Amino acid sequence: QGGEVFIARLRVNMDPNEGHTMVVNNITYPCWGFVVVLLDWATLKEQSDIYKEFENEKMQFKLTRTDVKDGVESVKSIAESANSELCAAENVTLDLDTGDNGWVISVCYDDGFSPNYKVWAYPVVFVGSFIFMILMMLVLVSKSQLESILLRLMPPRAIKKLRKGETIIEKYDMVTIFFSDIVGYTKMS
């Protein structure tokens, strides 16, 4: 009928310790045989809706194979989406394990690989950074104010000991404590 048909082969591996090996040209292989299937590639592409699925996801793809004939390599396109040339710059490429020729699939998004959170992430990071900066500024200002109050209330020697985590104990032999009151001050205030 013509058309696109592929032969898919899958090795059947069995335990070689039980005598399941295959000998070809005096070379022993740790497999017992192959399973072979013929794939109608055109029908597979049509029934899988691969083109529609990629279009819905706003993605492009290109599946190629490399044939070697008389030592000359030629790359043939097996399947590709409408705008597969977009996959030339930003794409994910995967070499597929095939028996006789190299298959490569390249996949990309129409607008490149930009994260979908880009629209809201930048403003959130900006606002979060701004809030963090304000909070840090408040902490530093309050620390500066606390330092200023400590310097006014305590002698510098005592502050140094506090910063080192030491206990401040000073002993004085003679101390005078003076209490005073201004008569009538409470009524005036």
C-alpha positions in Angstrom: 0.0 0.0 0.0 2.9 2.3 0.4 3.0 4.8 3.3 5.1 4.8 6.4 5.8 1.5 8.1 8.3 0.9 10.9 9.7 -2.3 12.3 9.9 -2.2 16.0 12.1 -4.8 17.7 12.3 -5.7 21.4 14.9 -8.0 22.9 13.6 -10.9 25.0 16.1 -11.2 27.8 16.2 -14.4 29.9 18.6 -15.7 32.6 21.8 -16.8 30.8 22.6 -19.0 33.9 19.7 -21.2 32.8 21.2 -21.6 29.3 19.0 -19.0 27.6 21.5 -17.4 25.2 21.7 -16.7 21.6 24.8 -17.5 19.5 25.3 -15.6 16.2 28.6 -16.0 14.3 30.2 -17.6 17.4 29.3 -14.7 19.6 27.0 -15.4 22.6 24.4 -12.8 23.4 22.5 -12.7 26.8 19.1 -12.8 25.1 16.9 -15.4 23.8 15.3 -13.7 20.8 13.3 -10.7 19.6 9.8 -9.6 19.4 9.0 -7.8 16.1 6.0 -5.7 15.2 5.2 -3.7 12.1 3.8 -0.2 12.9 1.7 1.7 10.4 3.3 5.0 11.3 0.7 7.2 9.5 -2.2 5.6 11.3 -0.4 5.8 14.7 0.3 9.5 14.2 -3.3 10.1 13.1 -5.0 8.1 15.9 -2.8 9.3 18.7 -3.6 13.0 17.9 0.0 13.8 18.6 -0.2 17.0 16.5 -3.3 18.2 18.3 -1.9 17.4 21.7 1.3 19.4 21.0 -0.8 22.3 19.5 -3.0 22.3 22.7 0.1 22.6 24.9 1.6 25.3 22.7 4.5 23.1 22.0 6.5 21.9 18.9 8.4 18.7 18.2 10.6 17.1 15.7 11.5 13.4 15.5 14.4 12.6 13.2 16.6 9.5 12.4 20.1 9.4 11.1 20.8 6.9 8.4 24.3 5.8 7.4 24.8 4.6 3.9 28.3 4.0 2.4 29.7 6.0 5.4 27.6 9.0 4.7 25.2 10.2 7.3 21.8 11.7 6.3 19.2 13.0 8.7 15.6 12.3 7.8 12.5 13.8 9.5 10.1 11.1 10.7 7.5 13.4 12.2 7.4 17.1 13.0 4.9 19.7 14.1 4.0 22.8 12.0 6.5 25.1 13.5 9.3 22.7 14.5 11.9 25.1 13.4 11.3 26.9 16.7 13.0 23.9 18.4 16.4 25.0 16.9 17.2 27.4 19.7 15.6 26.4 23.0 14.7 22.8 23.2 15.0 19.5 25.1 16.6 16.9 22.9 16.6 13.2 23.7 18.5 10.4 21.8 16.2 7.4 21.5 17.7 3.9 21.8 17.1 2.2 18.4 18.9 -0.7 16.9 20.3 0.4 13.6 20.0 4.2 13.3 19.9 7.1 15.7 16.6 8.6 16.5 16.4 12.0 18.1 13.3 13.8 19.5 13.5 17.6 20.1 10.6 19.3 22.0 10.1 23.0 22.7 7.5 25.5 23.7 6.3 28.1 21.2 7.5 30.9 23.4 10.6 29.2 24.7 11.1 27.6 28.1 10.0 30.4 30.3 8.3 29.5 33.5 4.5 30.1 33.8 4.9 31.7 37.1 6.9 34.6 35.6 3.9 36.9 35.5 3.2 36.9 39.2 6.6 35.8 40.6 8.5 39.0 39.9 6.0 41.4 41.6 5.8 39.0 44.6 9.5 38.8 45.0 9.8 42.6 44.7 7.1 43.3 47.3 8.5 40.6 49.6 12.0 42.1 49.3 10.6 45.5 50.1 8.8 44.3 53.2 11.9 42.4 54.3 14.0 45.6 53.8 11.6 47.7 55.9 11.6 45.1 58.7 15.4 45.0 58.7 15.5 48.7 58.8 13.1 48.8 61.8 15.3 46.2 63.6 18.4 48.2 63.0 16.9 51.5 64.0 15.5 50.0 67.2 18.9 48.4 68.0 20.5 51.8 67.4 18.0 53.5 69.7 18.5 50.8 72.4 22.3 51.4 72.1 21.8 55.1 72.5 19.6 54.6 75.7 22.1 52.2 77.2 25.0 54.6 76.6 23.1 57.3 78.5 22.1 55.1 81.4 25.1 53.0 82.0 28.8 53.6 82.1 30.7 52.4 79.0 32.6 49.8 81.1 29.4 48.2 82.1 28.1 48.1 78.5 31.2 46.3 77.4 30.8 43.6 80.1 27.1 43.1 79.1 28.1 42.6 75.4 30.5 39.9 76.5 27.8 38.2 78.5 29.5 38.9 81.8 27.6 39.8 85.0 28.1 43.3 86.2 28.8 43.4 89.9 30.5 46.3 91.5 31.0 46.8 95.2 31.3 50.1 97.0 32.2 50.5 100.6 30.6 53.8 101.3 27.4 54.9 99.5 25.2 57.9 100.1 21.6 57.8 98.9 19.8 61.1 98.8 16.0 61.5 98.5 14.4 64.8 98.1 11.0 66.3 97.5 9.8 69.7 96.5 7.0 70.8 98.7 3.8 71.4 96.7 5.2 70.0 93.4 2.6 67.3 93.1 -0.2 69.8 93.2 1.5 72.1 90.7 1.9 69.3 88.2 
